Amino acid sequence: MTTTDPAAVARIVDHTLLKPEATPADVAALVAEARQLGVYSVCVSPSMLPIDPETLGDVKVATVCGFPSGKHHSTIKAMEAARAVADGAHEVDMVIDVGAAVDGRFEDVQADIAEVRAAVQRPTVLKVIIESAALTDEQIVGCCRAAEAAGADFVKTSTGFHPTGGASVHAVELMAQTVGGRLGVKASGGIRTGAAARAMIAAGATRLGLSGTAAVLGSLDSGTGPEDAGEPGY
């Protein structure tokens, strides 16, 4: 991929609106902008589904599950994911129990992911949000291995709402190295410039979660550095 080509980068973007105050009108505007920008998908809260397929064109629909804390029973996450797919979601981004990862209970992390995977079989894409900024390198690796063992399709850095921050180049590199191309890697949280997006792709990201997509695509040839990534929020 040419990371200075806005059209090429757009094709790996989940154009995201997860603010609690989002309205149906906001989602409609998001979808219209997504089509204009040529992004891969829109990512919205599950309560904003379904989205009229006629408005989407080729744009896919992603949603979140157990968001943003991950502190939900696995059964509830599975039910939420299944309902979202019934409401038209093509992809589900679930949040793990980060505390279990911090505790080193990676079997519990794997079981949590596996229950959601069982509820949303392929071709639904399952992404696993690990809140990498809150974890050590060892914990990041453990989460990635748990996600792969549970049958996930992607590992994802962040919700964008955790106070420790969002995506970092180091975390993306470590995640990509751990999954070795067998899973995708989604970088999300605080990616606000073209330079930051380019850095994440160079580190191994195969999908980007962006809310300010137009600004990022419009600044792909700017000199702003990757230090602009990693702050809370999409």
C-alpha positions in Angstrom: 0.0 0.0 0.0 1.1 3.6 -0.7 0.6 5.2 2.6 0.5 8.7 1.1 -2.4 7.7 -1.2 -5.7 8.8 0.6 -7.8 6.3 -1.4 -5.6 3.4 -0.5 -5.5 4.3 3.2 -9.3 5.0 3.3 -9.9 1.4 2.2 -8.5 0.1 5.6 -10.4 2.7 7.7 -13.3 2.0 10.1 -14.9 5.5 10.2 -16.0 5.7 13.8 -18.7 7.4 15.8 -18.9 6.0 19.4 -19.7 9.2 21.4 -22.5 8.6 23.9 -24.3 11.7 22.6 -24.5 10.5 19.0 -27.9 10.7 17.3 -29.4 9.0 14.3 -28.8 12.2 12.3 -25.1 11.9 13.3 -25.0 8.3 12.1 -26.6 9.3 8.8 -24.0 12.0 8.3 -21.3 9.5 9.2 -22.5 7.1 6.5 -22.7 9.8 3.9 -19.2 10.9 4.7 -18.0 7.3 4.7 -19.2 6.8 1.1 -17.7 10.1 0.0 -14.3 9.2 1.5 -14.3 5.6 0.3 -13.7 4.0 3.7 -14.0 0.3 4.4 -16.7 0.6 7.2 -18.5 2.7 9.7 -18.3 1.7 13.3 -21.2 2.8 15.6 -22.7 1.8 18.9 -25.0 -1.2 18.8 -28.0 0.8 19.8 -27.6 2.8 16.5 -28.3 -0.3 14.5 -29.7 -1.2 12.1 -28.6 1.1 9.4 -30.6 1.2 6.2 -28.6 -0.9 3.7 -29.6 1.3 0.8 -27.7 4.2 2.4 -24.5 2.2 2.8 -23.5 1.4 -0.7 -20.3 -0.8 -0.4 -19.6 0.4 3.1 -19.5 -2.3 5.8 -21.0 -2.0 9.3 -19.0 -2.5 12.4 -20.1 -2.2 16.0 -18.8 -2.7 19.5 -19.5 -5.2 22.3 -18.8 -4.9 26.0 -17.8 -1.3 25.3 -15.9 0.5 26.7 -15.0 -1.2 30.0 -15.1 -4.9 29.1 -16.4 -5.6 32.5 -19.4 -7.5 31.4 -20.3 -11.1 31.8 -19.2 -13.1 28.7 -22.7 -14.3 28.2 -23.9 -10.7 28.0 -21.2 -9.8 25.5 -22.2 -12.8 23.4 -25.8 -11.8 23.4 -25.0 -8.2 22.5 -22.8 -9.3 19.7 -25.4 -11.7 18.3 -28.1 -9.0 18.5 -25.8 -6.6 16.6 -25.2 -9.1 13.8 -29.0 -9.7 13.6 -29.3 -5.9 13.2 -26.9 -5.9 10.3 -23.4 -5.7 11.7 -20.7 -7.3 9.6 -18.0 -6.9 12.2 -17.9 -6.8 16.0 -15.2 -5.1 18.1 -15.3 -6.7 21.6 -13.5 -5.4 24.7 -11.8 -8.0 26.9 -11.7 -7.9 30.6 -8.5 -5.9 30.9 -8.2 -6.7 34.6 -8.0 -10.4 33.7 -5.1 -9.6 31.4 -3.4 -7.5 34.1 -3.8 -10.4 36.5 -2.2 -12.8 34.0 -5.4 -14.8 33.6 -5.1 -15.3 29.9 -7.2 -18.5 30.0 -10.1 -16.3 31.2 -9.4 -13.8 28.4 -9.5 -16.6 25.9 -12.7 -18.0 27.3 -14.4 -14.6 27.1 -13.4 -14.1 23.5 -14.4 -17.7 22.6 -17.9 -17.2 24.0 -18.4 -14.2 21.7 -16.9 -16.0 18.8 -19.3 -18.9 19.3 -22.2 -16.4 19.2 -21.0 -14.7 16.0 -19.6 -17.2 13.6 -17.7 -16.3 10.4 -18.1 -14.6 8.0 -18.7 -12.0 10.8 -15.4 -10.5 11.6 -14.4 -10.5 15.3 -11.9 -7.9 16.6 -10.6 -8.0 20.1 -9.8 -4.8 21.9 -7.1 -5.2 24.5 -6.4 -1.6 25.7 -2.7 -2.0 24.9 -1.8 1.3 26.7 -2.9 -0.2 30.0 -0.8 -3.4 29.5 2.8 -4.5 29.7 4.5 -6.0 26.7 4.1 -9.5 28.2 0.4 -8.8 28.8 -0.1 -7.6 25.2 1.5 -10.8 23.9 -0.7 -12.9 26.2 -3.8 -11.2 25.0 -2.9 -11.6 21.3 -2.2 -15.3 21.8 -5.5 -15.7 23.6 -7.4 -13.9 20.8 -5.8 -16.2 18.2 -6.5 -19.3 20.2 -10.2 -18.2 20.6 -10.7 -17.8 16.9 -10.6 -14.0 16.6 -9.9 -12.3 13.3 -8.2 -9.1 14.6 -6.5 -7.8 17.6 -7.1 -4.1 18.3 -5.2 -1.6 20.4 -7.8 0.5 22.2 -11.4 1.6 22.7 -10.2 5.2 22.5 -11.8 5.9 25.9 -9.2 4.5 28.3 -7.3 7.2 30.4 -4.0 5.5 29.7 -4.2 6.4 26.0 -4.8 4.8 22.6 -2.7 3.3 19.9 1.1 3.5 20.0 3.6 2.4 17.3 5.3 0.1 19.8 2.1 -1.7 20.7 1.1 -2.2 17.1 4.6 -3.5 16.2 4.4 -6.0 19.1 0.9 -7.1 18.3 1.8 -7.6 14.6 4.9 -9.5 15.5 2.9 -11.8 17.8 0.1 -12.6 15.4 2.4 -13.0 12.5 -0.1 -12.1 9.8 -2.5 -14.8 11.0 -4.8 -12.1 12.4 -5.2 -8.5 11.4 -4.1 -5.7 13.6 -6.3 -2.6 14.1 -4.8 0.6 15.5 -7.3 2.9 17.1 -7.4 5.7 19.6 -5.8 9.1 19.2 -4.8 8.8 15.5 -5.4 12.3 14.4 -2.9 13.0 11.6 -1.7 11.5 8.4 1.7 11.0 9.8 0.3 9.1 12.8 -1.7 6.9 10.4 1.3 6.2 8.2 3.3 5.3 11.3 0.7 2.8 12.4 0.5 1.1 9.0 4.3 0.9 8.9 4.3 -0.7 12.3 1.9 -3.4 11.0 -1.6 -2.1 11.3 -4.0 -3.6 8.7 -7.0 -1.6 9.8 -7.3 1.9 11.3 -10.1 3.2 13.6 -10.6 6.9 13.0 -13.2 9.5 13.9 -11.5 12.4 12.2 -11.0 10.5 9.0 -11.3 13.4 6.6 -8.6 15.3 8.4 -6.3 12.3 8.6 -6.6 11.5 4.9 -6.2 15.1 4.0 -2.9 15.3 5.9 -1.2 12.2 4.7 1.6 14.1 3.1 2.1 16.5 6.1 5.2 16.5 8.3 3.4 16.1 11.6 5.0 13.3 13.6 3.5 10.1 15.0 3.7 11.5 18.5 0.2 12.8 17.7 -1.1 9.2 18.2 -1.9 7.6 21.5 -4.1 10.1 23.3 -7.6 9.0 24.6 -10.5 9.2 22.2 -11.0 8.3 18.6 
